[in-house]
């Protein structure tokens, strides 16, 4: 990470910086492809892999939006304790 990239991440909202390294990786991948350092087949595979990773990360972040009521978690703990006795 360059100093400029570090400053940019530090100045962003902490909840939105997860995508920045992914985007930088895609930009580097495009640059390598345009220079002829990787062929089209490998470029496509790497792009698909990065896209799949981004989707999985988005799914994980989506779970943060769901609020689990405290009563539910306490109920599970009580149920587990009762079963263990």
N, C-alpha and C positions, 0 to 999 in steps of 0.2 A: 504494500500500500504506500502510495506516495504521500508526502506531507500535505499536498493540496487535497487529496482524497480524504485524508484523516480529518482535516479542517472541515471539509464539506459534511462528513458524517457527524461530526460533533455539533455542527450547526443545525442539523435536521431534527425533526421531531423523532424521539426515540422509538415510537411505535411504527414509524415508516421506513426505517433504514434497512430493514431486512432484505429488501429487493436490490439495494445498490450494488453489492458485490456480484450478484447474479447478472445484473445489467452490464457491469464492467467486464465480466467474463464473456458475455455474448458479444460485446464490442471487440474484445481481443480476438475472439474466434472469427468474427467477420473480417477483421484486418488480416489475420493469417490466411483465410480463404482467398481474399482479394490479391494477396501477394503470391499465391500459388504454393504456400507452405503445407496445405492439406488439400486433399482431393474432395470432390463433391460428395462422394459416398460417406466419408468420415465426417465431413461438415454436417451433413444431414443427421447422422447418428448422434453426434454431439449436441446439435440443436434440439433433437427430440429428447435426449437425456436431460438437458437443462430445463426444458419445458416441463417434463414430468416431475423433476425436483421442485420446480416453482409451484406446480399444482399441489404437490404433497405439502409443501410449506404453507400454502394458502389454506389448505384443509385443516392443518394443525392450528393456524391462527384463528380459523373460524370457530374452533372449540372455545376459544377465549371469550367469544361474544355471548356464549350461552351461560346464563347465571344458574347455578345449581343452588336451590334453597338450602340454607343451613340445616333446616329441619330434616331434609332428606339425608344428608351426610350423617347427622347425629342418629337418625333412625337406623341407618345401616350399621353404625358402630354398636348400637345397643343390641341389634339383632345378632350380630356376630358374637358379642359378649354372652348373650343368652344361650346361643347354640354351643359355645365352648364349655359351658358349665356342665 
